[in-house]
Amino acid sequence: MSSYERALDRRAKEIEWAKDRCDKYDYMIAAFCGLAAGAIDAFFVAAPGQGALGRLTDKGADALVQRLAVMLWKGDTRSGAGRPRHAPDTLEKAISYLEQAFPVNYDARYAADLRNTNGALSSMAAKNHHLLSLAHSPDLIGLIASILDQFTGSATFLYNGKVIRLIPVKDARGNKTMYMQGTTFPSKLFCGICNWLGHLASDLCGSSSTRREGKTGRGAGLPIPFYNLFLLMNFGNFDGATFAELAVKVFEEGYDLRHGAAMAVPVLVEECSIKLIWVLKRRFYAGKDWSECIPSSKHADLRVMLLVGNAALCLVDAADAAIRSAISGGSPVTFVLHLNLIAWARLIALIFRELRIRYGAGVDGAFAQYLAAVGLNDAYALRQYYERMNRLDETLEQKLRDFVRETEEEYGRFINGVNRSLNPACGTPRQRQIASVSFARSQGVARERIMETPEELREWLEGADRRNRH
């Protein structure tokens, strides 16, 4: 197959993918998978520390921290009191080793650990300081905040819907100043990133003091990625608390990264089951090649099935949270504790992706107007640039479609002319002769080079023979 034919085949498949439609069985399959995943979420995830999946992810996190501590202890080349004599064989010892191996200056647990707070962070405690401290967020925002804090000796927090930076009284080792490892900027940056990762590992399952043998608590873990941003939403009234304060209360009840891993299980079950059934149906029912059964966002029917399945999951999740909240007296904390944040975030992402695919220019324009309304002029200008690029892409795509169509038509006429001129199945010799003359004229062959009758062809051949003999 030539590159031209491959391009045509690829274009035809793209058009087919864009026109894919779900039948009633697709909707039934997607809804069933979503409802089944919702049942898994309601009965096996529930609130933090209550469901079987939650307990399983807690144990997995504990085992991960212990294995990581042992691995780092084996590669630890420090001598003296810095390196424990024996490998950490309990969770408490593993966390303690990671805490002393990866100290940071921003690990303040109370407002008293910071200078000149002026009343800020008065409610900060050991159970919520991982959420209030921006550098404890296991995402890109947390990484940037951690590097900035380590280089400047400050600590970044979210308080009353604002980002504030304060100076710690002392670091985790009890020193007045923090020693930044590395001799050059790149080496310090690398050490800062490693220090951030190691400190996150030490906080994943709580502190060494809260995870001692004999204690039954889960400890204050790390927030779910980007969960800290809820602290900027300092508005609303939920039993006397703002949305930001509600987010803090929910985190204090154990709504952390370990619970986030448990919440991700029903979402994965729902999506994987839909994609698996879609592949099998497309291969064995529709008779498509395996190369056309690879799940991707190109297939409109698969995107719709994922939307329906995720919406069904969120519907069951919301109903379960509402029922449990009503049983507890309408507590908003109980309602949020039973909400699957991962499922809702996935549903929102799927909706925006579908809107972007179907109504890209309109969505971009609405978003650009919103950015302009809130004063983000630079972002608005950037969106305008993207709009112009999208219009240009649409124009080029239309020209490409027209070119491909015209080329296909011309290629079809050429093949038809060749067949009518040379294929014995396309008529008598006389008909093929007439067709060949007409085809030569349509291709712009000069009049003197066209043999319209058998006599002209015979004369040309005899002349060519004489020229060859001479």
N, C-alpha and C positions, 0 to 999 in steps of 0.2 A: 504494500500500500504506500503510495507516494505521500509526501508531506502535505500536499494540497488536499488529497482525499482524507487524510487523517484530520486535518483542520475542519473539513466539512462534516465529518463524522462527529467530531467533538462538538461542533456548533449545533448539530441536530440533537445530540444528547442533552445539551444545555437547554434547548427549547423544550424538549420533552420533560426535563426535570422541573422547569418553571411551570409547566402545565399539569403537573401531578396533582391529583385530587384524592381526597380520602373517601372511601366508601363507608357504608354503615358498619362493616366489620372492623375497619380501622378505628372508628370512634369507640366501638364497644371494647376493643382490645385496650386502647389507651385508657379509657375510663376504668376498666377492671384493674389494670396495673396500678393506676393512681389510687384507687380505693383500697387495694391490697396493701400498698405502701403506707397509706394513711392508717390502716389498722395496725401495721407494724409500729408506726410512730406512736400511736395512742397507747398500745399495750406494752411495748418493749423499750420505748424511750422515755415517755412521760416527763416528769420533772427531774432536775439534776439529782443524781444519786438514788433514784427510785426505780428506774427501769433496768431490765436485764442487760440491755445494750450499753446503758450508761455505766453499770458496774463493770462490764467487760472492757470498755475503753479506759476506765480508771485503772484497772489492773494492767492493761497494756501500757499505759503511760508510766506507771510505777516500774514495770519491768524495763521499759526503754531507758528511763533515767538511771537505773542500776547498771544496766549493761554499758551505757555511755560512760558512767563514772569509772567502772572497772577498766574500760578500754583506755581512757585518758590517764588513769593511774599507772597503767603499764608503760605508757610512753612518757610519763613525767620524769624528767631528768634532774629535778631539784634535789638538793641534799639538805639534811638537817630537819628542822621542824616544819618546813614548808610541805613536805611530802609525807603522808601517813606511812607508818611502817608496814601496815597490812592493807590489802585491798579492801575497799568498802563492801561489806557483805550484807548490809541491811539498807533499807531505803533511807533511814535517818542518816546513816553514815555517808551514803552516796550523795544525798542533798548537801550535807555539811561539807563534803569534799569539794563539790562544785561551787558552793558559796565562797569558800576561801580561795579557790583556784581562779575564780572569775569575779572579783569584786568590782563594783562600779560606784561612782560618786553620787549617783542620783537615786540610790535605793533607800530613800527616806520613808519611814513608816508613819510618822506623826508630824504634825506641824512644828513640834519642838525640835525636830531634826533639821529645820531650815531657819535661815536668818531673815529677819525683817519681813515676816509674812503679813503683818498688819491685819490680822484676823482672818486671812485667807486659809483655806484647807483645814478649818477647825474641826470638821467631821472626818478627816482622813485617819484611817486606822490600818492595822495589819491586814484586815479582811478586804479592804478596798484600794490599797495604795497601788496595787498593780494596774488597776483600771485608771486611776487618776494620773499616774505617771505615764506620760505619752511614750517614753522610751521602752516601756514594758509591753508595747503592742507588737505582736509577732507579724509585722507587715512592713511595707516600705516606709510608711510614716514613722513607725517605731525605730527603724534602722537610722533614718535621717536624724531623728531626735536624739538617739543614743550617741551617734558620732558627734553631733553638735555639743551635747552635754559633756562628753568625755574630753573634748578638745578645749572647752571653755570653762570647765569646772562648775557648771551650773546644772540645774535640774528643771525640766519642762513638765508642767502640769496643766490639766484642764479643770477649770473652776468657774462656776457661774456662767457657763457658756462662752468662756474666753480662754485663751492660751496664756499662761503666765510662766515666767522664768524666775527661779529663786536660787539662792546660794546655799548649799548644804553646810551644816555646822561641821560635819566630819564625814569621811567616807565609810564604807562598810568595814574596813579594817580598824577604824578608830583613829586614823591619821588626820592631821589638820589639812593636808593637801593630798591630792591624788597623783600617784606616779603613772604617767602615760608611757607605756612601753614603746620601743622603737626609737630609731635615731633620725630617720628622715620622714618627710611627710607621707610618702607611700607606705613605708613600713609601719608608721603610727596608724595610718588608716586601716591597714590590714589587721593589725593587732586589735584596733577598736572594734572591727566587725567580728573577729573571733571572740573577743570579750563579751560582746553583745549576745552572740549565739550561746556561749557557755553560760552566761547569766540567765538567759531565758530558760535553758535546760534546768538550771537549779530551781527555778520558780514554777516549773510546769506542774508539779504535784504539791505545791505548798512549800513551806519552810521546814527546816530540820526540827524546829521546836514543835510544830503542829503535827508532824508525822512520826513522832516517837512511838516505839512499840507500846501497845496498851491503849493508845488513843484511837478513837473511832472516827474522827473527822476526816474530811477529804482534803482540808487545807485550801488556802486561797490560791487558785491557779492563775493562768494567764488569760487575758480576754480573747474572745474570738477576733480574728483580723478585722480591722476597721470598726469594731464595736465601739471603740472610744469616741467615734464621731457623734454618737448619740448624746454625748455630754455637751455638745455644742447647741443642742436643741433645748434651750432653757426656757420653755414656754409650756402652756397647757396647765390643766389642773386635774390630777388623778389622786383623789382622796387627799387633797392638800399638798401634793407633791407635783413638781414640774416633770416633764418628760425625761429630762436629764437626771433628776433625782430618782425617778422610777427606774431608769436604767442602772443606776448605782445599786439600788436595793435588790434588783433582780440578780446582778452580778454577785452580790454578797450572799445570795442563796445558792451559789454554785453554778451559775450560768456562764461557764468558762470554756476554754478551748477543748478540754476533755469532753464536756457535754456537747460541744459543737461537732466533735468527731462522731459521737453517737447519733446526732441529728442528721449527719450526712449519710448514714447507712440507708434509711428509707428512700432518700433521694436517689442514691446510686442504684438501689434495687429497682425503683420505678423506671429510671432511664435505661438501665441495661436490659431489663425485661422487654421494654417497648422496642428498643433497637434490635434485640435478638429476634423477636417475633416478626418485626418488619423485614429483616434480612431473609428469614426463612420463607415468609410469604412472597416476597419479591422474587426469590430464586425458584421456589418449587411451585408456586401458584401462578405467578406472572411469567415464569420461564425466562427470566433475565440472566445474563452472564454474571459470574461472580464479580467481575470488575464493575458492574453496574449496581451491585448490592452493598457497596461500602457506605455505611451511614455517614452523612455529612449534611451541612446546612444547605447544600444545593437542592436537596429534595424537599419540595414544598409539603408533600404529604407527611413526611417524617417530622418536619418542624411543627406541623399542626398536631400530630399525635403527641409529641412531647409537651406541647402547650396544654392539650386536654388532660393528659396524665398528670402533669404537675398541678394543674388547677384542681383536679379531683383530690390529689394529696392535700393541698392547702385547704380545700373545703372540709375534709375530714378533720384536719388539724385544728382549724378554727372552731368547728363544732365541739370537738373534745375539750379545747381550752375554755370555751364558753360554759360548757356543762360543769367542768371541774371548778371554774371560778364561781358559778352560781351556787354550787354546793358549799363553798367556803364563805359565802356571804357577799359575793360580788367583788372580791379583792382583785384589783388590777395587777398586783404582783403575781398572784396565782395564775391569772390569765396569761401573762407574758411568759411565765415559767414553763407553761405547757405549749407555747407557740414554737414551731420549728422555724427558726430564723433562716436556716440554710435553705429550706424549701421555698420560703417566701422570697428570699433574695434570688433564687434560681428562677422563680416564676416571673419576677420583674425583669430579670435579664432576658428571658425568652421573649417576653412581650415587646421590650424595646428592640430586640434584634429583629423580630418580625415586622415591626413598624418601620424600622430602618430599611429592611429589604423591600417592603411593598411601597412605602411612601417616603423614600429617603430624602428627597428634596424638601418636601413639606415638613418633615420632622426636623431637619436641619434648620429650616427657616424659623419654625416656632421656637426652637432652642436658642437661635441667635437673637430673636426678639426678646426672649426672657433674659438673656445675658445683658442685652442693652438696657433693659428696664431696671436691672439691679446695678447698673453702672459699670459693668465689665466691658468697656469700650474696646480694649485690645482683643479680648476674646471674641467680641462681636465682629471686629474686622477680620479676625481669623476665620470665623464662621462664614463671613461673606466670601472670603477667598475660597473656602471649601465648596460653597454653593456654585461659584463660577467654575471651579474644577469639575464639579458634578455635571453641570450643564454642558461643559466641553466634552466630558466623557460620554454623555448621552448623544451628543451630535456625532462624535466619532464612531460610536457604536452603531448609530443609524446608517452612517455612510458605509461602514463595514458590512452591515446587513445588505444594503443595496448593491454593493460591489459583489458580494458572494452570490446574490440572486442573479445579477446580470451575467456573472461568470458561469454559473450553473446553466443558465439558458443558452449562452453561447456554446458551451461545451456540449450540451445536449443536441443543438443544431449540427455541430461539427460531427459528432458520432453518428447522427442520423444520416448525414450526407455521405459519410464513408460507408456505412452499411448499405445504403441504397445504390451506391456505385460499385461495390466490390462483392457484397454478400450474394451468392447464388440463390439464396432463399428469398431474395427481395424482388423477384420478377424475372422476366425474360431478358436475354442479352440486349435486345433493342431498348427495353425499358431502363436497364442499368446504364446503357450508353447515354441515353437522354439525361438520366439523373446525374451521371458523372460530369457531363458538359455543364449542366445547371449548377452543380456544386462547385466546379472550377471557376465559373463566372462569379458566384457569390463570394468566393475567397479572394477575388481580385487578380486572378491569373490573366496575363496578357493574352489578347486575341490570337496572336500568331503562335502561341504555345498550346492552344487548345485544338485537339483533333476531334472535329464534330462528326465525321463519318468514317466508316472502315477504310474507304479509299484514301482519305487523308492520312490515316495512320499507316497504311501500307506504303504510300509514297514516302512518308517520313522515315520508315524503317529501311526502305531500299536506299534512300539517300545516305542514311547513316552507315549502311553496309559499304557503299561505294567509298565514302570518306575514310572508313577504316582500312579498306584495301589499298588506297593511295597513301 
